[in-house]
Amino acid sequence: DDALVKMLNPLSAEQSILRPSLLPGLLDVVQRNANQRTFDLRFFEVGHAHLKKGNGFVEPRIFSIMLAGCKSLEHFSQKPVDWDFYDLKGMLEELFTILGFGGISVKKSELSMLHPGRQAKVYVGDVHVGIMGEIHPELLSKLDIPQRVLFAECDMQELLNISRIPVKMQELPIFPGSDRDWTITVSKNLRFSGLMAKIDELKPAICQEVSLV
């Protein structure tokens, strides 16, 4: 509580403090989607938090990741699988490796808003850069969120102070991607592998992926 930045004339109780974390806003997104029967989510946010520090204030720039529901689309060949702690840890490891930080390490943490057995502090080398874990079931119950939710949050300023391997980036596509769902009638004797081989032979370079639904 001592680190919270309180508003002098808030419009409501919910707006009485400046956010110390991106977590409340992200949970609100999950809650609103759950109310609309949308449970499979994965998204991120980059923004500022606001905290007291001594006699002054700090506004760390933070990026957060939120995962909820199933990590795989519904498919005839496999059962749906929910996101878990190790999926989130793998995402952070891959991201930090791509950005040139050489991966991460984790240590035990004891944060009240996270599941006591499924949470950790995130380190790059010896520098504590963030937290990760599963949101505490009691908190999810109070928000009427009927599923497991994974969350990670890292301080971008701490990351910028760490030396890293230079990274070359590829330019983003100019146009957004789009999906096409085709129903094709073929001979019973035609194998799917043969159909895919012909598609691979004829498809244009702009086509990135073809899969059977």
C-alpha positions, 0 to 999 in steps of 0.5 A: 500500500505504501507504494501505491499512487492515490488520486486526490479526486477520483471519479470512482473507487475503481479509479482511486489509484494509478495502476501499479501493474498491468494485471488488473486491466488484463484480468478485466479483458479476460473477464469480459471475454469470459462473459461473452463465452470466449475462453481461449485467449493469448495477448500482451500489453506494453504500458506504464505502471505508477509507484511511489519510491521514497519521496518521488514517483516512478513510472516503469515501462512494463510488458505483460503476457496473458494466457487463458484457456486452450493453447491448441485449436480444436482439431480432430487429431488431438484433444484440447490442452490448456496453457500451463506454467511451462508454456509461459516459461517457454514463451519468455525463454524464446522471447528473451533469446530472440532479443539477445539476452541469452534466455532466463532463469527463475527463482521461487516467489511468494506473491499473493495474487499468484498460485502459491505453487505455480509462480516464480521471479524471472531473472536475466543473469543476476538481474531480477526483471519480472514475475510469472505464474498462474493467477490465484484460483481465489482471485479468479473465483471472485472475478467469475473467471471459470478457467486457469489464467497465466500471467507474466510481467517484466520491467523493460527499463531493467532489460534496457540496462542489460547488455545483449547480443546484437539482433537483426530484425526482419521487416514486418509484412505490409499487408495483414494475413488472411485465412481461406477455408475450402471444401474440396471433393476428391476421389476416395482413392486419393491420399491426403499426402498426395493432395498436399504434395500437389498443393505444395507444388502449385501454391504461390509464395504468398501462401504460408501454410496449408492444413487439414481441418 
